[in-house]
């Protein structure tokens, strides 16, 4: 389980030069018609990337994609997961394909994706 705070989301958005109010505060996001502050999609991708990179020493992320199905909000318990769906080898190395998921505590899939990882 992982919970991102409002401050963490705001710091990420500032560091990534994403000045939109939706990433800064509930008040600014509500002025844009949103229910409150949201997590940038790039941060969800970064969480997937970290999950895969920390999975095993020496792996290299070759490709990642995501579908944003619902708003990811700060201060909500999140679960990140990856499932290996395929293993293959070529002259270029050994690879695995993964399905990715980011869910809230209710089991709602907020972000789904796929990734290709090269094994060391």
N, C-alpha and C positions, 0 to 999 in steps of 0.2 A: 504494500500500500504506500501511496505517495500523496501528499497534499501540498499543493502550491499555494503560498500565501499571496495576498494582494501586493505586498511589497516585492516579493520575488518576481511576480509577473511584470510589475512596473519597472523594476531594474533591468529585466531582460529586454523589455521593449525599448527602454532608453539606450541600452548598450547596442541593440540591433538597429538603432535609428528608425524606430517605428513609432512616430509621435502621435498616432491616432488616439483620441480620447478614450476609445473603447478598451484600450489596454492599460489606461492610467488609473481610473477610479470608477466606482459604481455611478457616481453623479455624472461624470462625463459620458459614460456608456449609455446611461438612461437618457441623456440629452440627444443621443443618436438613435433612440428607439429600442435599445437593447434592454434586457432585464437587469443588467449590471455588468461589471468588468468581466472581460473574457480573456482567455489565454490565446496568444497568437498561434496560428497554425505552425509557424516555424518552430515554436517551442515544443509542440507535440512531436514534430519530426526529430528535434534534438533529443527528446526523451527516448524515442525509438532507437536512434543511432547509439546513444549511450548504452541502452540495454544490450544491443547486439555487440558492441565493442567490449563490454565488460563480461560477456558470456564466456569468452575463451581468449586466452593470451594469443596474440598474433593474428587474429582474424582481421580481414579487411572488408569493409563495406563497399560493395561494388555498385549497388543500385538500391534506391529506396523510393517508394511512392506511397501516397496516402489519399484516402477519401475522408473528408470531414463531414460526418453525418449529423452532428449536433454540436451545440456550443460547449466548449470546455470552460468551466468556471473555476476561479480560485476558491480555496477553502472548502473543497469537495474532495473526499477520499477517492483516489484513482488507483486502478490496477492496470499495469502494463503487462503484456504477454506476447510471446512469440511461439509459433509452432512450426517445426520443420515439416515441410510438405514434399520436398524432393531433394535427393542428393545426386550429383553428377560430376563426372570428370571429363577433362579434355586435355589437349596439348598445352592449354593455358593454365591448368591447375585443377584443384578440387573445390567444388562449390556446393552450397546448400541454398535452397529457396525456402523462405519463411513467410507465413501469414502473420500479421501483426494486429494487435488490438489494444485500445485504450478504453477502459470501461469505468463507469462510476459505481458507487456502492450498490446501486439498484440493479447492476448488471446491464445497463444500457450501454451499447457500443457507441461511443462518441466519435472515435476515429478508428478506421481500419486501414490496413495497408499490406504491402508486400515488400520483400527485400531479397537481394542476392548477396551472399557473403562468401568470400573466398577463404578457405581454410589454410592455415599455415602448414 
